[in-house]
């Protein structure tokens, strides 16, 4: 089954709107962090941001009729992922925005995929960068 017909099609208007909304939300967070750190401590900004997102996700789950898991192993995984993917990075980003402009912070954050490719090449054996990495392109 070929995926060429789905991967080489132009984006629809709805997909462009979703991309624009995502860019506004992600880019806007740096702007609002830059304003918030002028008046609030870093930890307060981070906890407020994460708590607001958790409340929104909980409301969405309730509306969809889903329930939170009860297994301790699942919650341990949630805690680890939340710490490594949200609490620590958001704290460091907001702390850094006390010292640099929010535009610089957003550009540095946007370079994450580039650094990931380089580090994956250097630290793993199965994620090598080559000129022929994109066979389907």
C-alpha positions as CSV (number, residue, x, y, z in Angstrom):
1,X,0.0,0.0,0.0
2,X,1.5,3.3,-1.1
3,X,1.4,6.4,1.1
4,X,2.6,8.7,-1.7
5,X,-0.9,9.9,-2.5
6,X,-1.4,11.1,1.1
7,X,2.1,12.5,1.8
8,X,2.5,14.5,-1.4
9,X,-0.9,16.3,-1.4
10,X,-1.3,20.0,-0.7
11,X,-2.5,21.1,2.7
12,X,-6.2,21.9,3.0
13,X,-7.5,25.2,4.3
14,X,-8.4,23.5,7.6
15,X,-4.9,22.1,8.0
16,X,-3.4,25.6,7.4
17,X,-5.7,27.0,10.1
18,X,-4.7,24.3,12.5
19,X,-1.0,25.0,11.8
20,X,-1.5,28.7,12.3
21,X,-3.4,28.1,15.5
22,X,-0.6,25.9,16.8
23,X,2.1,28.5,15.9
24,X,0.1,31.2,17.7
25,X,-0.3,29.0,20.8
26,X,3.3,27.9,20.9
27,X,4.8,31.3,20.0
28,X,2.4,33.1,22.2
29,X,3.5,31.1,25.2
30,X,7.0,32.7,25.0
31,X,5.5,36.1,24.7
32,X,3.3,35.6,27.8
33,X,6.1,33.9,29.7
34,X,8.2,37.0,29.0
35,X,5.5,39.2,30.5
36,X,4.7,37.0,33.4
37,X,8.3,36.6,34.7
38,X,8.5,40.4,35.1
39,X,6.0,40.2,37.9
40,X,5.9,36.5,39.1
41,X,8.4,34.0,40.3
42,X,9.4,31.3,37.8
43,X,7.8,28.4,39.7
44,X,4.4,30.3,39.9
45,X,4.4,30.8,36.1
46,X,5.3,27.2,35.4
47,X,2.7,25.7,37.9
48,X,0.0,28.0,36.6
49,X,0.7,27.0,33.0
50,X,0.8,23.3,33.7
51,X,-2.3,23.5,36.0
52,X,-4.3,25.3,33.3
53,X,-3.4,22.7,30.7
54,X,-4.3,19.9,33.1
55,X,-7.7,21.4,33.8
56,X,-8.4,21.8,30.1
57,X,-7.4,18.2,29.4
58,X,-9.5,16.9,32.3
59,X,-12.5,18.8,31.0
60,X,-12.0,17.4,27.5
61,X,-11.7,13.9,29.0
62,X,-15.0,14.3,30.9
63,X,-16.7,15.6,27.8
64,X,-15.6,12.5,25.9
65,X,-16.7,10.2,28.7
66,X,-13.2,9.0,29.5
67,X,-11.8,8.3,33.0
68,X,-8.4,8.7,34.5
69,X,-6.4,5.5,34.9
70,X,-6.1,3.9,38.3
71,X,-3.0,1.8,37.9
72,X,0.0,3.0,39.9
73,X,2.5,2.1,37.2
74,X,0.6,4.3,34.7
75,X,0.7,7.2,37.2
76,X,4.4,6.6,37.8
77,X,5.0,6.8,34.1
78,X,2.8,10.0,33.9
79,X,4.9,11.5,36.8
80,X,8.2,10.7,35.0
81,X,7.0,12.0,31.7
82,X,5.5,15.1,33.2
83,X,8.7,15.8,35.1
84,X,11.0,15.3,32.1
85,X,8.8,16.7,29.4
86,X,7.0,19.6,31.2
87,X,8.2,20.6,34.7
88,X,11.9,20.7,34.1
89,X,11.9,22.1,30.6
90,X,9.2,24.7,31.3
91,X,11.1,25.8,34.5
92,X,14.3,26.2,32.6
93,X,12.7,28.1,29.7
94,X,10.9,30.5,32.0
95,X,14.0,30.9,34.1
96,X,16.0,31.7,31.0
97,X,13.4,34.2,29.8
98,X,14.4,36.3,32.8
99,X,17.7,36.8,31.1
100,X,17.0,36.9,27.4
101,X,14.2,38.2,25.1
102,X,11.2,36.0,24.5
103,X,12.0,36.0,20.7
104,X,15.4,34.6,21.3
105,X,13.9,32.0,23.6
106,X,11.4,30.9,21.0
107,X,14.1,30.6,18.3
108,X,16.4,28.6,20.6
109,X,13.4,26.3,21.5
110,X,12.6,25.9,17.8
111,X,16.1,24.6,17.1
112,X,15.4,21.6,19.4
113,X,14.8,19.2,16.5
114,X,18.1,20.2,14.9
115,X,20.0,19.5,18.0
116,X,18.1,16.2,18.5
117,X,19.2,15.0,15.1
118,X,22.9,15.9,15.9
119,X,22.8,14.2,19.3
120,X,21.0,11.1,18.0
121,X,23.8,10.8,15.4
122,X,26.5,11.1,18.0
123,X,24.9,9.1,20.8
124,X,23.2,6.2,19.0
125,X,24.2,3.6,16.5
126,X,20.8,3.3,14.6
127,X,20.0,7.0,14.1
128,X,22.8,8.1,11.7
129,X,22.7,11.3,9.6
130,X,23.4,10.6,5.9
131,X,22.8,12.3,2.7
132,X,20.4,9.5,1.8
133,X,18.3,9.8,5.0
134,X,15.2,10.8,3.1
135,X,14.6,7.9,0.6
136,X,10.9,8.8,0.1
137,X,11.6,12.5,-0.7
